[in-house]
Amino acid sequence: MAEQLSGDWLGLASRVCVVTGGGGGIGRAVAINLARAGAHVAAIDRDEQGLEKTRSKLPGNRHVIAPCDVTNADSITAAAGTIEKALGPANVLVNAAAILRPGSLDTLSLAEWNMVLSVNLTGYFLCAQIFGAQMRREKRGSLVEIRDAVSEYGHFAHSSGHRALKPPSKNQTYRGYRLLRGSPTRKSRKGAPGSGGREVRIASRR
């Protein structure tokens, strides 16, 4: 089990941080590092076994896991209620849930394309809407989107679903938006925890 980081350099001590896709991959890595930074982590995912494994790796005790289908508003609402009851309203939402269906334009089915969009785009919208309501009520909060460079410069010959949001890659980008009075300011930070030495950009609205 990882040790917690000393100090509160990210200002996350005791903040309630919700991580979608927390049952594995990037979502699990984000959840672990948020917990190390002192946050109270709520990991949500459809993969219940993956969530249990994530919980076992989180340092500290005040964390929650909640099974959730990010394509279903009722499922997200239920998870949000469970999390708020256990930890309080969300202060941060990290949207890490995403899927990839490799294939060229002439082989990818419409059903596969729609599934990618429902998880990678609609899922982001629904989670931002539902957890964002808690943040607006508290008059503070941050929404963070995780994606990679391929989501901006997609390679259609190799993957028609690539541009929908992101697959795992070595060029992840973290972008956050602070929900408070709509007055945007932006900051950049390199070498965030868990970035493995890769460049990570964080933009926030305070």
Secondary structure, 3 states (H helix, E strand, C coil): CCCCCCCCCCCCCCCEEEEECCCCHHHHHHHHHHHHCCCEEEEEECCHHHHHHHHHHCCCCCCEEEECCCCCHHHHHHHHHHHHHHHCCCCEEEECCCCCCCECCCCCCHHHHHHHHHHHHHHHHHHHHHHHHHHHHHCCCEEEEEEEHHHCCCCCCCECCHHHCCCCCCCEEEEEEECCCCCCCCCCCCCCCCCCCCCCCCCCCC
